[in-house]
Amino acid sequence: MTEALVVAGILLALWAISCLLMMLFAHRLPDGLLKQVAEFLPSCVTAARALRKHPDVPRRAKVALLIAVLWVLSPIDLLPEFLPVIGPLDDVVAVVLLLRYAARSVPRDTLLGAWPTDPRLLERLLGRPPG
């Protein structure tokens, strides 16, 4: 039993270190789509944390954003993270769908104000503002 906990702890630590390294190296990428994609999930988590305290964000949007953050942080995935290219795909798809759902009820200016990186990718994912 304790051996399994040690292995799980080591795997969790390696996963956390790899996420941290990816975030650090993403800042060194040249501007463009590749850099935006590399910064996407950390930007989603940062924006969700900022929006959960904002008074203009309705409760259902806050719940959707909380689910998105928990989905990204959860060690349980539909597709294992170690699979090249497709490993983080379930995280990205879930976050995009939940973000689009939340964005329907959050003012566009509020959402863009909470986004910590270049907003062009977010605007592309959200599409045109309603109206």
N, C-alpha and C positions, 0 to 999 in steps of 0.2 A: 504494500500500500504506500509506504513512504517513498519507495523507488519511483512509483508512478507520479507522485507529487513532485519529486525532484525533477523528473523528466518534463513534466508539465510546466514547472517553473522556469526551467532552462528554455523550453520552446517559447514561452510567453516573453521572456527576456530577449531572446533573439528576434522575435517578431517586433517588439517595441524598438529595439536598436535599429532594425532595418527600416522601420517607418521613420524614425528620427533621421537616419542617414539620407533617406529619399527626400525628406523635406529640406534638409540642408543642401543637398546637391541640386535640388530643383531651382534654387536661387541662382545657381551658376549657369543654368541653361540660357541660350539666347532667347530674346523675345520672340514670340510666335505661338502657334498652336500647341507644340510639344510642351512648352513651359506651362501654358495654361492648363493642359491636361494633367501634368504632374502636380500642379498646385491645387487642383480641383477639390479633392476630398478634404485636405486640411482647410481650405477656404470655406467649404461647406460647414465644417465643424465650428470654425471661428464665427461665421455669420449666424449660425443657429444659436450659439451661445449669446451673441449680442442681441438677437431678436427675441429671445425668450423673456427678456426684461423690458422690452419696448411696449409702451402702452397702446400703440396703434396696431399691434399684432393680436388678432383674435385667438381665443383659446384653442380652436381646432387647428389653426396653423401652428401654434406652439406645440401641440401634441404631435403633429406630423413632423416637425423639426426635431423634436425629442426622439421620436422613433428613428429618424434618419441618423442622428448622432449615435444612438445605441446600436443601430445596425452596423455602422462603421467600426465602432469600438468592440463589438462582440467578437469573441474568438471563434464562434460557431458560424460557419459560412456554408452556403449552398455549394459553392465551388471553392476548393482549398486554395489558400493564398499562394502556395508554392508552385502552382501551375503557371508556367510562363504565359504572359499576355492575358489569358482569360481568368486568372486567379482573382484579381480584384474586380472583375466585370460585374459580379452580382452586387457588390457594394455600390459601384457607379450607377448601375441601372436603378437600384432601390432609392438611392439618394436623389437622382434626377427626377424620378416619379414623385417622390415625397416633396421635393422642393417645388416642382411645378404645381402640385396640389396646394401647398401652402401659399405660393405666390399669387394664387387666384384671389386671396382675401387680404393680402398684405399690400399696402401702397407701394408702387414701384420705386419711388424715391427712398422709402424706408429700407426696402430690400437692397437696393444698390448702395445705400449708405453703410449698410452692415457688411457688405462684401469687401474683404480686406485686400484683394488683388485686382488685377485688371478686369473691369466689368464686361469686357466684350464677350467672353465665353458665357457668362451668366446670361447676358442679353440674348445670345444666340440660342441658348437652351430654353429660355422662357418664351421666346417668340415675341411677336408684336404685343404691345400693351392692349388690353381690351378697350373697346370704345371706339 
